[in-house]
Amino acid sequence: MLRELIAARAQLRETVTALRALAATGPPAAGGPVTAAEVVARALAAVARVDAARVAVMRERRPRS
């Protein structure tokens, strides 16, 4: 689970970079996503992975009675 959280965090960092590039003036960065819709889709997918990993970690940490 920790690996999934780390990977999702990296994806979110890349998404923020892409969003900043979209918000900046000038041409889009080479090799980056072209549309805001693609960037938002990547962000939502990363958030979903973080949520799923968080739930799994919470289940593992839940005290067993």
PDBQT receptor file of N, H, CA, C and O in Angstrom, charges set to zero:
ATOM      1  N   MET A   1       0.801  -1.186   0.000  1.00  0.00    +0.000 N 
ATOM      2  CA  MET A   1       0.000   0.000   0.000  1.00  0.00    +0.000 C 
ATOM      3  C   MET A   1       0.852   1.262   0.000  1.00  0.00    +0.000 C 
ATOM      4  O   MET A   1       0.520   2.250  -0.653  1.00  0.00    +0.000 OA
ATOM      5  N   LEU A   2       1.946   1.215   0.735  1.00  0.00    +0.000 N 
ATOM      6  H   LEU A   2       2.217   0.411   1.265  1.00  0.00    +0.000 HD
ATOM      7  CA  LEU A   2       2.797   2.404   0.802  1.00  0.00    +0.000 C 
ATOM      8  C   LEU A   2       3.337   2.753  -0.579  1.00  0.00    +0.000 C 
ATOM      9  O   LEU A   2       3.426   3.928  -0.934  1.00  0.00    +0.000 OA
ATOM     10  N   ARG A   3       3.694   1.749  -1.349  1.00  0.00    +0.000 N 
ATOM     11  H   ARG A   3       3.622   0.795  -1.061  1.00  0.00    +0.000 HD
ATOM     12  CA  ARG A   3       4.179   2.002  -2.714  1.00  0.00    +0.000 C 
ATOM     13  C   ARG A   3       3.121   2.710  -3.554  1.00  0.00    +0.000 C 
ATOM     14  O   ARG A   3       3.434   3.619  -4.322  1.00  0.00    +0.000 OA
ATOM     15  N   GLU A   4       1.875   2.289  -3.403  1.00  0.00    +0.000 N 
ATOM     16  H   GLU A   4       1.620   1.551  -2.778  1.00  0.00    +0.000 HD
ATOM     17  CA  GLU A   4       0.786   2.924  -4.158  1.00  0.00    +0.000 C 
ATOM     18  C   GLU A   4       0.617   4.386  -3.754  1.00  0.00    +0.000 C 
ATOM     19  O   GLU A   4       0.393   5.247  -4.605  1.00  0.00    +0.000 OA
ATOM     20  N   LEU A   5       0.725   4.664  -2.459  1.00  0.00    +0.000 N 
ATOM     21  H   LEU A   5       0.908   3.965  -1.768  1.00  0.00    +0.000 HD
ATOM     22  CA  LEU A   5       0.622   6.047  -2.005  1.00  0.00    +0.000 C 
ATOM     23  C   LEU A   5       1.767   6.900  -2.562  1.00  0.00    +0.000 C 
ATOM     24  O   LEU A   5       1.558   8.038  -2.981  1.00  0.00    +0.000 OA
ATOM     25  N   ILE A   6       2.972   6.337  -2.562  1.00  0.00    +0.000 N 
ATOM     26  H   ILE A   6       3.142   5.412  -2.222  1.00  0.00    +0.000 HD
ATOM     27  CA  ILE A   6       4.126   7.066  -3.085  1.00  0.00    +0.000 C 
ATOM     28  C   ILE A   6       3.966   7.312  -4.576  1.00  0.00    +0.000 C 
ATOM     29  O   ILE A   6       4.248   8.409  -5.058  1.00  0.00    +0.000 OA
ATOM     30  N   ALA A   7       3.518   6.303  -5.310  1.00  0.00    +0.000 N 
ATOM     31  H   ALA A   7       3.290   5.412  -4.918  1.00  0.00    +0.000 HD
ATOM     32  CA  ALA A   7       3.322   6.464  -6.755  1.00  0.00    +0.000 C 
ATOM     33  C   ALA A   7       2.232   7.488  -7.051  1.00  0.00    +0.000 C 
ATOM     34  O   ALA A   7       2.373   8.299  -7.967  1.00  0.00    +0.000 OA
ATOM     35  N   ALA A   8       1.157   7.455  -6.290  1.00  0.00    +0.000 N 
ATOM     36  H   ALA A   8       1.042   6.796  -5.546  1.00  0.00    +0.000 HD
ATOM     37  CA  ALA A   8       0.073   8.415  -6.501  1.00  0.00    +0.000 C 
ATOM     38  C   ALA A   8       0.531   9.828  -6.167  1.00  0.00    +0.000 C 
ATOM     39  O   ALA A   8       0.142  10.783  -6.839  1.00  0.00    +0.000 OA
ATOM     40  N   ARG A   9       1.347   9.964  -5.144  1.00  0.00    +0.000 N 
ATOM     41  H   ARG A   9       1.663   9.188  -4.599  1.00  0.00    +0.000 HD
ATOM     42  CA  ARG A   9       1.865  11.289  -4.795  1.00  0.00    +0.000 C 
ATOM     43  C   ARG A   9       2.739  11.826  -5.925  1.00  0.00    +0.000 C 
ATOM     44  O   ARG A   9       2.670  13.007  -6.262  1.00  0.00    +0.000 OA
ATOM     45  N   ALA A  10       3.551  10.962  -6.500  1.00  0.00    +0.000 N 
ATOM     46  H   ALA A  10       3.606  10.002  -6.226  1.00  0.00    +0.000 HD
ATOM     47  CA  ALA A  10       4.385  11.391  -7.633  1.00  0.00    +0.000 C 
ATOM     48  C   ALA A  10       3.517  11.822  -8.809  1.00  0.00    +0.000 C 
ATOM     49  O   ALA A  10       3.809  12.818  -9.470  1.00  0.00    +0.000 OA
ATOM     50  N   GLN A  11       2.458  11.076  -9.066  1.00  0.00    +0.000 N 
ATOM     51  H   GLN A  11       2.220  10.267  -8.529  1.00  0.00    +0.000 HD
ATOM     52  CA  GLN A  11       1.546  11.438 -10.155  1.00  0.00    +0.000 C 
ATOM     53  C   GLN A  11       0.876  12.779  -9.884  1.00  0.00    +0.000 C 
ATOM     54  O   GLN A  11       0.713  13.591 -10.796  1.00  0.00    +0.000 OA
ATOM     55  N   LEU A  12       0.492  13.011  -8.645  1.00  0.00    +0.000 N 
ATOM     56  H   LEU A  12       0.625  12.352  -7.905  1.00  0.00    +0.000 HD
ATOM     57  CA  LEU A  12      -0.121  14.292  -8.301  1.00  0.00    +0.000 C 
ATOM     58  C   LEU A  12       0.874  15.444  -8.473  1.00  0.00    +0.000 C 
ATOM     59  O   LEU A  12       0.501  16.531  -8.914  1.00  0.00    +0.000 OA
ATOM     60  N   ARG A  13       2.132  15.203  -8.126  1.00  0.00    +0.000 N 
ATOM     61  H   ARG A  13       2.436  14.320  -7.768  1.00  0.00    +0.000 HD
ATOM     62  CA  ARG A  13       3.157  16.237  -8.307  1.00  0.00    +0.000 C 
ATOM     63  C   ARG A  13       3.313  16.555  -9.792  1.00  0.00    +0.000 C 
ATOM     64  O   ARG A  13       3.413  17.723 -10.168  1.00  0.00    +0.000 OA
ATOM     65  N   GLU A  14       3.336  15.521 -10.642  1.00  0.00    +0.000 N 
ATOM     66  H   GLU A  14       3.255  14.572 -10.337  1.00  0.00    +0.000 HD
ATOM     67  CA  GLU A  14       3.429  15.736 -12.089  1.00  0.00    +0.000 C 
ATOM     68  C   GLU A  14       2.204  16.497 -12.600  1.00  0.00    +0.000 C 
ATOM     69  O   GLU A  14       2.317  17.347 -13.483  1.00  0.00    +0.000 OA
ATOM     70  N   THR A  15       1.044  16.188 -12.042  1.00  0.00    +0.000 N 
ATOM     71  H   THR A  15       0.952  15.497 -11.325  1.00  0.00    +0.000 HD
ATOM     72  CA  THR A  15      -0.188  16.857 -12.454  1.00  0.00    +0.000 C 
ATOM     73  C   THR A  15      -0.149  18.334 -12.095  1.00  0.00    +0.000 C 
ATOM     74  O   THR A  15      -0.563  19.183 -12.885  1.00  0.00    +0.000 OA
ATOM     75  N   VAL A  16       0.346  18.634 -10.914  1.00  0.00    +0.000 N 
ATOM     76  H   VAL A  16       0.682  17.945 -10.272  1.00  0.00    +0.000 HD
ATOM     77  CA  VAL A  16       0.462  20.044 -10.513  1.00  0.00    +0.000 C 
ATOM     78  C   VAL A  16       1.403  20.781 -11.462  1.00  0.00    +0.000 C 
ATOM     79  O   VAL A  16       1.130  21.914 -11.859  1.00  0.00    +0.000 OA
ATOM     80  N   THR A  17       2.496  20.145 -11.820  1.00  0.00    +0.000 N 
ATOM     81  H   THR A  17       2.718  19.224 -11.498  1.00  0.00    +0.000 HD
ATOM     82  CA  THR A  17       3.438  20.751 -12.768  1.00  0.00    +0.000 C 
ATOM     83  C   THR A  17       2.749  21.017 -14.097  1.00  0.00    +0.000 C 
ATOM     84  O   THR A  17       2.929  22.077 -14.697  1.00  0.00    +0.000 OA
ATOM     85  N   ALA A  18       1.960  20.053 -14.554  1.00  0.00    +0.000 N 
ATOM     86  H   ALA A  18       1.814  19.192 -14.067  1.00  0.00    +0.000 HD
ATOM     87  CA  ALA A  18       1.242  20.221 -15.821  1.00  0.00    +0.000 C 
ATOM     88  C   ALA A  18       0.205  21.329 -15.726  1.00  0.00    +0.000 C 
ATOM     89  O   ALA A  18       0.038  22.104 -16.668  1.00  0.00    +0.000 OA
ATOM     90  N   LEU A  19      -0.488  21.413 -14.606  1.00  0.00    +0.000 N 
ATOM     91  H   LEU A  19      -0.352  20.784 -13.841  1.00  0.00    +0.000 HD
ATOM     92  CA  LEU A  19      -1.475  22.484 -14.418  1.00  0.00    +0.000 C 
ATOM     93  C   LEU A  19      -0.793  23.850 -14.412  1.00  0.00    +0.000 C 
ATOM     94  O   LEU A  19      -1.312  24.811 -14.979  1.00  0.00    +0.000 OA
ATOM     95  N   ARG A  20       0.361  23.930 -13.776  1.00  0.00    +0.000 N 
ATOM     96  H   ARG A  20       0.782  23.149 -13.315  1.00  0.00    +0.000 HD
ATOM     97  CA  ARG A  20       1.097  25.200 -13.776  1.00  0.00    +0.000 C 
ATOM     98  C   ARG A  20       1.517  25.572 -15.194  1.00  0.00    +0.000 C 
ATOM     99  O   ARG A  20       1.466  26.742 -15.573  1.00  0.00    +0.000 OA
ATOM    100  N   ALA A  21       1.933  24.573 -15.978  1.00  0.00    +0.000 N 
ATOM    101  H   ALA A  21       1.975  23.623 -15.669  1.00  0.00    +0.000 HD
ATOM    102  CA  ALA A  21       2.323  24.839 -17.359  1.00  0.00    +0.000 C 
ATOM    103  C   ALA A  21       1.133  25.329 -18.172  1.00  0.00    +0.000 C 
ATOM    104  O   ALA A  21       1.279  26.217 -19.012  1.00  0.00    +0.000 OA
ATOM    105  N   LEU A  22      -0.041  24.759 -17.932  1.00  0.00    +0.000 N 
ATOM    106  H   LEU A  22      -0.160  24.037 -17.250  1.00  0.00    +0.000 HD
ATOM    107  CA  LEU A  22      -1.240  25.200 -18.638  1.00  0.00    +0.000 C 
ATOM    108  C   LEU A  22      -1.620  26.627 -18.250  1.00  0.00    +0.000 C 
ATOM    109  O   LEU A  22      -2.099  27.405 -19.075  1.00  0.00    +0.000 OA
ATOM    110  N   ALA A  23      -1.399  26.950 -16.987  1.00  0.00    +0.000 N 
ATOM    111  H   ALA A  23      -1.010  26.317 -16.317  1.00  0.00    +0.000 HD
ATOM    112  CA  ALA A  23      -1.766  28.282 -16.508  1.00  0.00    +0.000 C 
ATOM    113  C   ALA A  23      -0.766  29.346 -16.952  1.00  0.00    +0.000 C 
ATOM    114  O   ALA A  23      -1.109  30.526 -17.028  1.00  0.00    +0.000 OA
ATOM    115  N   ALA A  24       0.465  28.939 -17.246  1.00  0.00    +0.000 N 
ATOM    116  H   ALA A  24       0.744  27.981 -17.184  1.00  0.00    +0.000 HD
ATOM    117  CA  ALA A  24       1.500  29.888 -17.648  1.00  0.00    +0.000 C 
ATOM    118  C   ALA A  24       1.252  30.353 -19.082  1.00  0.00    +0.000 C 
ATOM    119  O   ALA A  24       0.604  29.670 -19.876  1.00  0.00    +0.000 OA
ATOM    120  N   THR A  25       1.773  31.508 -19.382  1.00  0.00    +0.000 N 
ATOM    121  H   THR A  25       2.300  32.063 -18.737  1.00  0.00    +0.000 HD
ATOM    122  CA  THR A  25       1.661  32.015 -20.746  1.00  0.00    +0.000 C 
ATOM    123  C   THR A  25       2.717  31.344 -21.613  1.00  0.00    +0.000 C 
ATOM    124  O   THR A  25       3.755  30.906 -21.117  1.00  0.00    +0.000 OA
ATOM    125  N   GLY A  26       2.451  31.269 -22.872  1.00  0.00    +0.000 N 
ATOM    126  H   GLY A  26       1.607  31.624 -23.275  1.00  0.00    +0.000 HD
ATOM    127  CA  GLY A  26       3.400  30.667 -23.808  1.00  0.00    +0.000 C 
ATOM    128  C   GLY A  26       2.947  29.296 -24.246  1.00  0.00    +0.000 C 
ATOM    129  O   GLY A  26       1.892  28.815 -23.831  1.00  0.00    +0.000 OA
ATOM    130  N   PRO A  27       3.754  28.663 -25.092  1.00  0.00    +0.000 N 
ATOM    131  CA  PRO A  27       3.394  27.337 -25.616  1.00  0.00    +0.000 C 
ATOM    132  C   PRO A  27       3.477  26.270 -24.524  1.00  0.00    +0.000 C 
ATOM    133  O   PRO A  27       4.216  26.432 -23.553  1.00  0.00    +0.000 OA
ATOM    134  N   PRO A  28       2.720  25.180 -24.680  1.00  0.00    +0.000 N 
ATOM    135  CA  PRO A  28       2.766  24.102 -23.678  1.00  0.00    +0.000 C 
ATOM    136  C   PRO A  28       4.142  23.441 -23.654  1.00  0.00    +0.000 C 
ATOM    137  O   PRO A  28       4.874  23.461 -24.644  1.00  0.00    +0.000 OA
ATOM    138  N   ALA A  29       4.474  22.864 -22.519  1.00  0.00    +0.000 N 
ATOM    139  H   ALA A  29       3.880  22.847 -21.715  1.00  0.00    +0.000 HD
ATOM    140  CA  ALA A  29       5.764  22.187 -22.369  1.00  0.00    +0.000 C 
ATOM    141  C   ALA A  29       5.837  20.975 -23.292  1.00  0.00    +0.000 C 
ATOM    142  O   ALA A  29       4.834  20.301 -23.526  1.00  0.00    +0.000 OA
ATOM    143  N   ALA A  30       7.009  20.711 -23.805  1.00  0.00    +0.000 N 
ATOM    144  H   ALA A  30       7.823  21.259 -23.615  1.00  0.00    +0.000 HD
ATOM    145  CA  ALA A  30       7.206  19.569 -24.704  1.00  0.00    +0.000 C 
ATOM    146  C   ALA A  30       6.965  18.264 -23.953  1.00  0.00    +0.000 C 
ATOM    147  O   ALA A  30       7.475  18.072 -22.850  1.00  0.00    +0.000 OA
ATOM    148  N   GLY A  31       6.197  17.384 -24.548  1.00  0.00    +0.000 N 
ATOM    149  H   GLY A  31       5.782  17.540 -25.444  1.00  0.00    +0.000 HD
ATOM    150  CA  GLY A  31       5.935  16.081 -23.959  1.00  0.00    +0.000 C 
ATOM    151  C   GLY A  31       4.870  16.098 -22.872  1.00  0.00    +0.000 C 
ATOM    152  O   GLY A  31       4.521  15.045 -22.337  1.00  0.00    +0.000 OA
ATOM    153  N   GLY A  32       4.354  17.261 -22.541  1.00  0.00    +0.000 N 
ATOM    154  H   GLY A  32       4.638  18.116 -22.975  1.00  0.00    +0.000 HD
ATOM    155  CA  GLY A  32       3.343  17.365 -21.495  1.00  0.00    +0.000 C 
ATOM    156  C   GLY A  32       1.953  17.196 -22.066  1.00  0.00    +0.000 C 
ATOM    157  O   GLY A  32       1.772  17.180 -23.284  1.00  0.00    +0.000 OA
ATOM    158  N   PRO A  33       0.967  17.069 -21.190  1.00  0.00    +0.000 N 
ATOM    159  CA  PRO A  33      -0.406  16.950 -21.669  1.00  0.00    +0.000 C 
ATOM    160  C   PRO A  33      -0.829  18.214 -22.422  1.00  0.00    +0.000 C 
ATOM    161  O   PRO A  33      -0.423  19.322 -22.073  1.00  0.00    +0.000 OA
ATOM    162  N   VAL A  34      -1.628  18.033 -23.428  1.00  0.00    +0.000 N 
ATOM    163  H   VAL A  34      -1.958  17.133 -23.711  1.00  0.00    +0.000 HD
ATOM    164  CA  VAL A  34      -2.006  19.142 -24.299  1.00  0.00    +0.000 C 
ATOM    165  C   VAL A  34      -3.228  19.875 -23.772  1.00  0.00    +0.000 C 
ATOM    166  O   VAL A  34      -3.314  21.096 -23.899  1.00  0.00    +0.000 OA
ATOM    167  N   THR A  35      -4.147  19.172 -23.201  1.00  0.00    +0.000 N 
ATOM    168  H   THR A  35      -4.077  18.180 -23.098  1.00  0.00    +0.000 HD
ATOM    169  CA  THR A  35      -5.402  19.805 -22.804  1.00  0.00    +0.000 C 
ATOM    170  C   THR A  35      -5.579  19.803 -21.289  1.00  0.00    +0.000 C 
ATOM    171  O   THR A  35      -5.037  18.959 -20.575  1.00  0.00    +0.000 OA
ATOM    172  N   ALA A  36      -6.351  20.773 -20.828  1.00  0.00    +0.000 N 
ATOM    173  H   ALA A  36      -6.791  21.459 -21.408  1.00  0.00    +0.000 HD
ATOM    174  CA  ALA A  36      -6.677  20.832 -19.404  1.00  0.00    +0.000 C 
ATOM    175  C   ALA A  36      -7.512  19.615 -19.000  1.00  0.00    +0.000 C 
ATOM    176  O   ALA A  36      -7.383  19.122 -17.879  1.00  0.00    +0.000 OA
ATOM    177  N   ALA A  37      -8.353  19.136 -19.891  1.00  0.00    +0.000 N 
ATOM    178  H   ALA A  37      -8.458  19.537 -20.801  1.00  0.00    +0.000 HD
ATOM    179  CA  ALA A  37      -9.189  17.967 -19.582  1.00  0.00    +0.000 C 
ATOM    180  C   ALA A  37      -8.327  16.740 -19.283  1.00  0.00    +0.000 C 
ATOM    181  O   ALA A  37      -8.640  15.964 -18.381  1.00  0.00    +0.000 OA
ATOM    182  N   GLU A  38      -7.248  16.568 -20.039  1.00  0.00    +0.000 N 
ATOM    183  H   GLU A  38      -6.995  17.199 -20.772  1.00  0.00    +0.000 HD
ATOM    184  CA  GLU A  38      -6.349  15.431 -19.804  1.00  0.00    +0.000 C 
ATOM    185  C   GLU A  38      -5.660  15.572 -18.444  1.00  0.00    +0.000 C 
ATOM    186  O   GLU A  38      -5.514  14.594 -17.711  1.00  0.00    +0.000 OA
ATOM    187  N   VAL A  39      -5.246  16.776 -18.119  1.00  0.00    +0.000 N 
ATOM    188  H   VAL A  39      -5.364  17.571 -18.714  1.00  0.00    +0.000 HD
ATOM    189  CA  VAL A  39      -4.592  17.010 -16.828  1.00  0.00    +0.000 C 
ATOM    190  C   VAL A  39      -5.559  16.747 -15.688  1.00  0.00    +0.000 C 
ATOM    191  O   VAL A  39      -5.189  16.120 -14.696  1.00  0.00    +0.000 OA
ATOM    192  N   VAL A  40      -6.782  17.214 -15.815  1.00  0.00    +0.000 N 
ATOM    193  H   VAL A  40      -7.082  17.723 -16.621  1.00  0.00    +0.000 HD
ATOM    194  CA  VAL A  40      -7.787  16.993 -14.769  1.00  0.00    +0.000 C 
ATOM    195  C   VAL A  40      -8.086  15.499 -14.626  1.00  0.00    +0.000 C 
ATOM    196  O   VAL A  40      -8.234  15.001 -13.510  1.00  0.00    +0.000 OA
ATOM    197  N   ALA A  41      -8.175  14.789 -15.741  1.00  0.00    +0.000 N 
ATOM    198  H   ALA A  41      -8.055  15.194 -16.648  1.00  0.00    +0.000 HD
ATOM    199  CA  ALA A  41      -8.426  13.343 -15.683  1.00  0.00    +0.000 C 
ATOM    200  C   ALA A  41      -7.299  12.628 -14.954  1.00  0.00    +0.000 C 
ATOM    201  O   ALA A  41      -7.550  11.724 -14.157  1.00  0.00    +0.000 OA
ATOM    202  N   ARG A  42      -6.054  13.026 -15.220  1.00  0.00    +0.000 N 
ATOM    203  H   ARG A  42      -5.850  13.760 -15.868  1.00  0.00    +0.000 HD
ATOM    204  CA  ARG A  42      -4.912  12.429 -14.516  1.00  0.00    +0.000 C 
ATOM    205  C   ARG A  42      -4.971  12.729 -13.026  1.00  0.00    +0.000 C 
ATOM    206  O   ARG A  42      -4.686  11.861 -12.200  1.00  0.00    +0.000 OA
ATOM    207  N   ALA A  43      -5.335  13.942 -12.689  1.00  0.00    +0.000 N 
ATOM    208  H   ALA A  43      -5.566  14.647 -13.360  1.00  0.00    +0.000 HD
ATOM    209  CA  ALA A  43      -5.424  14.328 -11.275  1.00  0.00    +0.000 C 
ATOM    210  C   ALA A  43      -6.505  13.518 -10.567  1.00  0.00    +0.000 C 
ATOM    211  O   ALA A  43      -6.286  13.021  -9.462  1.00  0.00    +0.000 OA
ATOM    212  N   LEU A  44      -7.656  13.384 -11.190  1.00  0.00    +0.000 N 
ATOM    213  H   LEU A  44      -7.834  13.787 -12.087  1.00  0.00    +0.000 HD
ATOM    214  CA  LEU A  44      -8.742  12.619 -10.578  1.00  0.00    +0.000 C 
ATOM    215  C   LEU A  44      -8.367  11.151 -10.402  1.00  0.00    +0.000 C 
ATOM    216  O   LEU A  44      -8.715  10.536  -9.394  1.00  0.00    +0.000 OA
ATOM    217  N   ALA A  45      -7.663  10.594 -11.372  1.00  0.00    +0.000 N 
ATOM    218  H   ALA A  45      -7.380  11.093 -12.190  1.00  0.00    +0.000 HD
ATOM    219  CA  ALA A  45      -7.223   9.201 -11.256  1.00  0.00    +0.000 C 
ATOM    220  C   ALA A  45      -6.229   9.044 -10.108  1.00  0.00    +0.000 C 
ATOM    221  O   ALA A  45      -6.291   8.070  -9.357  1.00  0.00    +0.000 OA
ATOM    222  N   ALA A  46      -5.325   9.990  -9.974  1.00  0.00    +0.000 N 
ATOM    223  H   ALA A  46      -5.274  10.781 -10.583  1.00  0.00    +0.000 HD
ATOM    224  CA  ALA A  46      -4.346   9.926  -8.883  1.00  0.00    +0.000 C 
ATOM    225  C   ALA A  46      -5.026  10.068  -7.531  1.00  0.00    +0.000 C 
ATOM    226  O   ALA A  46      -4.676   9.367  -6.581  1.00  0.00    +0.000 OA
ATOM    227  N   VAL A  47      -5.987  10.965  -7.439  1.00  0.00    +0.000 N 
ATOM    228  H   VAL A  47      -6.271  11.534  -8.210  1.00  0.00    +0.000 HD
ATOM    229  CA  VAL A  47      -6.723  11.142  -6.180  1.00  0.00    +0.000 C 
ATOM    230  C   VAL A  47      -7.474   9.861  -5.830  1.00  0.00    +0.000 C 
ATOM    231  O   VAL A  47      -7.509   9.467  -4.664  1.00  0.00    +0.000 OA
ATOM    232  N   ALA A  48      -8.068   9.213  -6.811  1.00  0.00    +0.000 N 
ATOM    233  H   ALA A  48      -8.040   9.533  -7.758  1.00  0.00    +0.000 HD
ATOM    234  CA  ALA A  48      -8.787   7.954  -6.559  1.00  0.00    +0.000 C 
ATOM    235  C   ALA A  48      -7.829   6.881  -6.036  1.00  0.00    +0.000 C 
ATOM    236  O   ALA A  48      -8.183   6.113  -5.142  1.00  0.00    +0.000 OA
ATOM    237  N   ARG A  49      -6.605   6.829  -6.600  1.00  0.00    +0.000 N 
ATOM    238  H   ARG A  49      -6.317   7.452  -7.327  1.00  0.00    +0.000 HD
ATOM    239  CA  ARG A  49      -5.621   5.850  -6.119  1.00  0.00    +0.000 C 
ATOM    240  C   ARG A  49      -5.192   6.154  -4.686  1.00  0.00    +0.000 C 
ATOM    241  O   ARG A  49      -5.027   5.239  -3.879  1.00  0.00    +0.000 OA
ATOM    242  N   VAL A  50      -5.014   7.424  -4.370  1.00  0.00    +0.000 N 
ATOM    243  H   VAL A  50      -5.148   8.168  -5.025  1.00  0.00    +0.000 HD
ATOM    244  CA  VAL A  50      -4.650   7.807  -3.002  1.00  0.00    +0.000 C 
ATOM    245  C   VAL A  50      -5.772   7.422  -2.048  1.00  0.00    +0.000 C 
ATOM    246  O   VAL A  50      -5.512   6.883  -0.973  1.00  0.00    +0.000 OA
ATOM    247  N   ASP A  51      -7.007   7.691  -2.426  1.00  0.00    +0.000 N 
ATOM    248  H   ASP A  51      -7.218   8.129  -3.299  1.00  0.00    +0.000 HD
ATOM    249  CA  ASP A  51      -8.144   7.340  -1.577  1.00  0.00    +0.000 C 
ATOM    250  C   ASP A  51      -8.224   5.836  -1.340  1.00  0.00    +0.000 C 
ATOM    251  O   ASP A  51      -8.444   5.392  -0.213  1.00  0.00    +0.000 OA
ATOM    252  N   ALA A  52      -8.048   5.060  -2.393  1.00  0.00    +0.000 N 
ATOM    253  H   ALA A  52      -7.869   5.421  -3.309  1.00  0.00    +0.000 HD
ATOM    254  CA  ALA A  52      -8.111   3.601  -2.263  1.00  0.00    +0.000 C 
ATOM    255  C   ALA A  52      -6.980   3.085  -1.367  1.00  0.00    +0.000 C 
ATOM    256  O   ALA A  52      -7.198   2.205  -0.535  1.00  0.00    +0.000 OA
ATOM    257  N   ALA A  53      -5.802   3.620  -1.535  1.00  0.00    +0.000 N 
ATOM    258  H   ALA A  53      -5.625   4.336  -2.211  1.00  0.00    +0.000 HD
ATOM    259  CA  ALA A  53      -4.673   3.193  -0.705  1.00  0.00    +0.000 C 
ATOM    260  C   ALA A  53      -4.883   3.605   0.746  1.00  0.00    +0.000 C 
ATOM    261  O   ALA A  53      -4.548   2.853   1.661  1.00  0.00    +0.000 OA
ATOM    262  N   ARG A  54      -5.432   4.787   0.958  1.00  0.00    +0.000 N 
ATOM    263  H   ARG A  54      -5.704   5.398   0.215  1.00  0.00    +0.000 HD
ATOM    264  CA  ARG A  54      -5.707   5.258   2.320  1.00  0.00    +0.000 C 
ATOM    265  C   ARG A  54      -6.693   4.334   3.019  1.00  0.00    +0.000 C 
ATOM    266  O   ARG A  54      -6.503   3.988   4.185  1.00  0.00    +0.000 OA
ATOM    267  N   VAL A  55      -7.735   3.937   2.320  1.00  0.00    +0.000 N 
ATOM    268  H   VAL A  55      -7.890   4.218   1.373  1.00  0.00    +0.000 HD
ATOM    269  CA  VAL A  55      -8.725   3.029   2.897  1.00  0.00    +0.000 C 
ATOM    270  C   VAL A  55      -8.071   1.690   3.246  1.00  0.00    +0.000 C 
ATOM    271  O   VAL A  55      -8.336   1.124   4.307  1.00  0.00    +0.000 OA
ATOM    272  N   ALA A  56      -7.225   1.193   2.360  1.00  0.00    +0.000 N 
ATOM    273  H   ALA A  56      -7.010   1.653   1.498  1.00  0.00    +0.000 HD
ATOM    274  CA  ALA A  56      -6.550  -0.081   2.616  1.00  0.00    +0.000 C 
ATOM    275  C   ALA A  56      -5.634   0.021   3.835  1.00  0.00    +0.000 C 
ATOM    276  O   ALA A  56      -5.591  -0.894   4.658  1.00  0.00    +0.000 OA
ATOM    277  N   VAL A  57      -4.914   1.113   3.951  1.00  0.00    +0.000 N 
ATOM    278  H   VAL A  57      -4.949   1.856   3.283  1.00  0.00    +0.000 HD
ATOM    279  CA  VAL A  57      -4.032   1.296   5.104  1.00  0.00    +0.000 C 
ATOM    280  C   VAL A  57      -4.850   1.383   6.380  1.00  0.00    +0.000 C 
ATOM    281  O   VAL A  57      -4.480   0.800   7.399  1.00  0.00    +0.000 OA
ATOM    282  N   MET A  58      -5.952   2.102   6.330  1.00  0.00    +0.000 N 
ATOM    283  H   MET A  58      -6.252   2.576   5.503  1.00  0.00    +0.000 HD
ATOM    284  CA  MET A  58      -6.795   2.222   7.521  1.00  0.00    +0.000 C 
ATOM    285  C   MET A  58      -7.355   0.864   7.930  1.00  0.00    +0.000 C 
ATOM    286  O   MET A  58      -7.470   0.574   9.121  1.00  0.00    +0.000 OA
ATOM    287  N   ARG A  59      -7.700   0.038   6.960  1.00  0.00    +0.000 N 
ATOM    288  H   ARG A  59      -7.607   0.273   5.993  1.00  0.00    +0.000 HD
ATOM    289  CA  ARG A  59      -8.214  -1.306   7.283  1.00  0.00    +0.000 C 
ATOM    290  C   ARG A  59      -7.131  -2.154   7.926  1.00  0.00    +0.000 C 
ATOM    291  O   ARG A  59      -7.406  -2.906   8.861  1.00  0.00    +0.000 OA
ATOM    292  N   GLU A  60      -5.900  -2.041   7.436  1.00  0.00    +0.000 N 
ATOM    293  H   GLU A  60      -5.676  -1.429   6.677  1.00  0.00    +0.000 HD
ATOM    294  CA  GLU A  60      -4.793  -2.806   8.011  1.00  0.00    +0.000 C 
ATOM    295  C   GLU A  60      -4.488  -2.373   9.442  1.00  0.00    +0.000 C 
ATOM    296  O   GLU A  60      -4.102  -3.187  10.281  1.00  0.00    +0.000 OA
ATOM    297  N   ARG A  61      -4.666  -1.084   9.704  1.00  0.00    +0.000 N 
ATOM    298  H   ARG A  61      -4.980  -0.423   9.022  1.00  0.00    +0.000 HD
ATOM    299  CA  ARG A  61      -4.338  -0.537  11.012  1.00  0.00    +0.000 C 
ATOM    300  C   ARG A  61      -5.485  -0.685  12.006  1.00  0.00    +0.000 C 
ATOM    301  O   ARG A  61      -5.298  -0.466  13.203  1.00  0.00    +0.000 OA
ATOM    302  N   ARG A  62      -6.665  -1.055  11.522  1.00  0.00    +0.000 N 
ATOM    303  H   ARG A  62      -6.817  -1.233  10.549  1.00  0.00    +0.000 HD
ATOM    304  CA  ARG A  62      -7.834  -1.169  12.395  1.00  0.00    +0.000 C 
ATOM    305  C   ARG A  62      -7.567  -2.244  13.458  1.00  0.00    +0.000 C 
ATOM    306  O   ARG A  62      -7.124  -3.346  13.135  1.00  0.00    +0.000 OA
ATOM    307  N   PRO A  63      -7.840  -1.916  14.723  1.00  0.00    +0.000 N 
ATOM    308  CA  PRO A  63      -7.623  -2.919  15.769  1.00  0.00    +0.000 C 
ATOM    309  C   PRO A  63      -8.571  -4.105  15.579  1.00  0.00    +0.000 C 
ATOM    310  O   PRO A  63      -9.754  -3.944  15.282  1.00  0.00    +0.000 OA
ATOM    311  N   ARG A  64      -8.031  -5.248  15.753  1.00  0.00    +0.000 N 
ATOM    312  H   ARG A  64      -7.069  -5.379  15.995  1.00  0.00    +0.000 HD
ATOM    313  CA  ARG A  64      -8.832  -6.467  15.623  1.00  0.00    +0.000 C 
ATOM    314  C   ARG A  64      -9.303  -6.878  17.015  1.00  0.00    +0.000 C 
ATOM    315  O   ARG A  64      -8.523  -6.914  17.966  1.00  0.00    +0.000 OA
ATOM    316  N   SER A  65     -10.592  -7.186  17.114  1.00  0.00    +0.000 N 
ATOM    317  H   SER A  65     -11.226  -7.157  16.342  1.00  0.00    +0.000 HD
ATOM    318  CA  SER A  65     -11.118  -7.577  18.427  1.00  0.00    +0.000 C 
ATOM    319  C   SER A  65     -11.549  -9.015  18.439  1.00  0.00    +0.000 C 
ATOM    320  O   SER A  65     -12.017  -9.511  19.464  1.00  0.00    +0.000 OA
TER     321      SER A  65
